[in-house]
Amino acid sequence: HINFATYGNGRWVSGNYDGLFYSDNNGKTWTASDVTESCDSVIYANGVWIAYSDHASDLYYSANGKNWTKIVLTSEKSQTSFVTYMNGLWLAGGYYGLYYSIDGLNWTQSNLTDDVEFAINANNLWIAGGYGGKYYSTNGIDWTQSNQTTGGFKTITYADGIWLAGGYNSNGLYYSTDGMTWTQSNLTSGNFYAITKTNNLWVAGSYGHGSVATGLY
């Protein structure tokens, strides 16, 4: 069972419940790395590899995709929901809050300590969200809570001056023009895990309801 395969700087890296593997010949043969713990995803950006598991608060750092350094974000038994790299900054979040790093090796906890399920950067603003509502930041390090302080949010999309967020707990969809103040749309229920906009059409997938909601802007 392969959880992922990611390419960067002439090397493929894949992972599963047995750890991380790498290939230098377009995936024809694979070699086990020094990580033997389960990994769910790996990201390559800015010359750095970062791998993580959804079932632990540990990260793995590598400069070459072969040799890895384990990074323990917190001693608590918690879950890493995502790792992302945008605008020169690494962010990792989960039940323990949000951590940031400039180099991918040295990490610092931000002032956002609530559960975080996502963080993205668009239009010169960072937006993060989870069980505690949504937060915003101009630098990805210092965070302020928006007017949305409750609910569970799983995904967010920015397009053409509009932020659109959805998630679990049947919260429906919320929108914002500045990322700081949020208003609920006419979709007041549903678990929306996927949102996109193409050709002036917003499309949001509703998990657990067997439907897709669409709208025009």
C-alpha positions as CSV (number, residue, x, y, z in Angstrom):
1,H,0.0,0.0,0.0
2,I,1.5,3.4,-1.1
3,N,0.1,6.5,0.6
4,F,1.8,9.0,-1.7
5,A,4.7,9.6,-4.2
6,T,6.2,13.1,-4.6
7,Y,8.9,14.2,-7.0
8,G,11.5,16.9,-6.4
9,N,15.1,17.8,-7.5
10,G,15.6,14.6,-9.5
11,R,14.3,12.2,-6.9
12,W,11.0,10.4,-6.1
13,V,10.0,9.9,-2.5
14,S,7.1,7.6,-1.5
15,G,5.7,6.4,1.8
16,N,3.4,3.9,3.5
17,Y,2.9,2.2,6.8
18,D,6.5,0.9,6.7
19,G,8.2,4.3,6.3
20,L,9.8,6.3,3.5
21,F,11.4,5.1,0.2
22,Y,13.2,6.9,-2.6
23,S,14.0,6.4,-6.2
24,D,16.5,8.0,-8.6
25,N,15.4,6.2,-11.8
26,N,11.9,7.4,-12.3
27,G,10.3,5.0,-9.9
28,K,11.7,1.8,-11.4
29,T,13.5,0.7,-8.3
30,W,13.1,1.9,-4.7
31,T,15.4,2.1,-1.7
32,A,14.2,2.2,1.9
33,S,15.3,5.4,3.8
34,D,16.1,5.6,7.4
35,V,12.5,6.4,8.3
36,T,10.6,3.2,9.2
37,E,7.5,4.8,10.9
38,S,4.3,5.3,9.0
39,C,4.1,8.4,6.9
40,D,1.0,9.8,5.1
41,S,2.4,12.6,3.0
42,V,5.5,14.4,2.0
43,I,6.0,17.9,0.5
44,Y,9.0,19.2,-1.5
45,A,9.5,23.0,-1.6
46,N,12.4,25.4,-1.5
47,G,15.0,22.5,-1.7
48,V,13.6,20.8,1.4
49,W,11.6,17.7,2.0
50,I,9.0,17.5,4.9
51,A,7.1,14.3,5.7
52,Y,4.5,13.7,8.3
53,S,1.9,11.3,9.6
54,D,-1.8,12.1,10.3
55,H,-1.5,10.0,13.4
56,A,1.4,11.7,15.2
57,S,2.7,15.2,15.9
58,D,6.1,14.4,14.4
59,L,7.7,15.7,11.2
60,Y,10.6,14.4,9.2
61,Y,13.0,16.8,7.6
62,S,15.4,16.0,4.7
63,A,17.7,18.0,2.5
64,N,18.1,15.2,0.0
65,G,15.1,12.9,0.3
66,K,17.3,10.0,1.5
67,N,18.5,10.9,5.0
68,W,15.9,12.3,7.5
69,T,15.8,14.1,10.8
70,K,12.8,13.6,13.1
71,I,11.2,16.7,14.5
72,V,8.9,16.4,17.5
73,L,6.6,19.4,17.5
74,T,4.9,18.5,20.9
75,S,5.2,15.8,23.4
76,E,1.4,15.4,23.5
77,K,-0.2,12.6,21.6
78,S,-1.8,14.5,18.8
79,Q,-2.4,14.6,15.1
80,T,-0.8,16.6,12.3
81,S,-3.5,17.6,9.9
82,F,-1.4,19.4,7.3
83,V,2.0,20.8,6.3
84,T,2.3,23.6,3.8
85,Y,4.9,26.0,2.3
86,M,4.0,29.4,1.0
87,N,5.7,32.8,0.7
88,G,8.9,31.6,2.3
89,L,7.3,30.0,5.3
90,W,6.6,26.5,6.4
91,L,3.4,25.9,8.5
92,A,2.3,22.7,10.3
93,G,-1.0,22.3,12.2
94,G,-3.2,19.9,14.0
95,Y,-4.9,19.4,17.3
96,Y,-2.0,21.1,19.1
97,G,-2.2,24.4,17.1
98,L,0.0,25.9,14.5
99,Y,3.8,25.8,14.2
100,Y,6.0,27.8,11.8
101,S,9.5,27.5,10.3
102,I,11.7,29.4,8.0
103,D,14.0,26.5,7.0
104,G,11.8,23.5,7.7
105,L,14.2,22.2,10.4
106,N,13.6,24.6,13.3
107,W,10.0,25.1,14.3
108,T,8.3,27.5,16.7
109,Q,4.7,27.4,18.1
110,S,2.6,30.4,17.1
111,N,0.1,32.1,19.3
112,L,-2.6,30.0,17.6
113,T,-3.0,27.0,19.9
114,D,-6.5,25.8,18.9
115,D,-7.1,22.9,16.5
116,V,-6.0,23.9,13.0
117,E,-7.1,21.9,9.9
118,F,-5.8,24.2,7.2
119,A,-3.8,27.3,6.4
120,I,-3.4,29.1,3.1
121,N,-2.0,32.4,1.8
122,A,-3.6,34.5,-0.8
123,N,-4.0,38.2,-1.5
124,N,-1.3,39.1,1.1
125,L,-3.2,37.4,3.9
126,W,-2.9,34.0,5.8
127,I,-6.1,32.3,6.8
128,A,-6.3,29.3,9.1
129,G,-9.2,27.4,10.6
130,G,-10.4,24.3,12.5
131,Y,-12.7,23.5,15.4
132,G,-12.1,26.9,17.0
133,G,-13.3,28.9,14.0
134,K,-11.0,30.9,11.7
135,Y,-7.9,33.1,12.2
136,Y,-6.0,35.5,10.0
137,S,-2.4,36.7,9.9
138,T,-0.4,39.1,7.7
139,N,2.9,37.2,8.3
140,G,1.9,33.6,9.1
141,I,3.4,33.9,12.6
142,D,1.1,36.3,14.6
143,W,-2.6,35.3,14.4
144,T,-5.8,37.1,15.3
145,Q,-9.2,35.3,15.6
146,S,-11.9,36.4,13.2
147,N,-15.5,37.0,14.1
148,Q,-16.0,33.2,13.4
149,T,-15.1,31.7,16.8
150,T,-16.9,28.3,16.7
151,G,-17.6,25.5,14.2
152,G,-15.4,23.1,12.4
153,F,-13.8,24.2,9.2
154,K,-11.9,21.9,6.9
155,T,-11.2,23.8,3.7
156,I,-11.0,27.3,2.3
157,T,-10.6,28.8,-1.2
158,Y,-9.8,32.3,-2.4
159,A,-10.8,33.6,-5.9
160,D,-11.6,37.0,-7.4
161,G,-11.8,38.8,-4.1
162,I,-13.9,36.2,-2.2
163,W,-12.9,33.8,0.5
164,L,-15.1,30.7,0.8
165,A,-14.8,28.3,3.7
166,G,-16.6,25.0,4.6
167,G,-16.2,22.0,6.8
168,Y,-17.7,19.5,9.2
169,N,-20.4,19.6,11.9
170,S,-22.9,20.6,9.2
171,N,-21.8,24.2,9.3
172,G,-22.5,25.0,5.7
173,L,-20.5,27.6,3.8
174,Y,-19.2,31.0,5.0
175,Y,-17.8,33.8,2.8
176,S,-15.6,36.9,3.4
177,T,-14.3,39.7,1.3
178,D,-11.4,40.5,3.6
179,G,-10.6,37.2,5.4
180,M,-11.3,38.8,8.7
181,T,-15.1,39.1,8.9
182,W,-17.2,36.1,7.9
183,T,-20.9,35.7,6.9
184,Q,-22.8,32.5,6.5
185,S,-24.2,31.9,3.0
186,N,-27.6,30.6,2.2
187,L,-26.1,27.1,2.6
188,T,-26.5,26.8,6.3
189,S,-25.9,23.0,6.7
190,G,-23.7,20.4,5.1
191,N,-20.1,19.2,5.4
192,F,-18.2,20.9,2.6
193,Y,-14.7,19.5,2.1
194,A,-14.0,20.7,-1.4
195,I,-14.5,24.1,-2.9
196,T,-13.3,25.6,-6.2
197,K,-14.1,28.3,-8.7
198,T,-13.7,28.1,-12.4
199,N,-15.1,30.2,-15.2
200,N,-17.1,32.3,-12.8
201,L,-18.7,29.3,-11.2
202,W,-18.3,28.2,-7.6
203,V,-18.6,24.5,-6.9
204,A,-18.7,23.0,-3.4
205,G,-18.9,19.3,-2.7
206,S,-21.1,18.3,0.3
207,Y,-19.8,15.2,2.1
208,G,-22.3,12.9,3.6
209,H,-25.2,14.4,1.7
210,G,-24.7,12.9,-1.7
211,S,-25.0,16.3,-3.3
212,V,-23.0,19.1,-4.9
213,A,-24.0,22.8,-4.3
214,T,-23.3,25.3,-7.1
215,G,-23.6,29.0,-7.3
216,L,-22.6,32.0,-9.5
217,Y,-20.7,35.0,-8.5
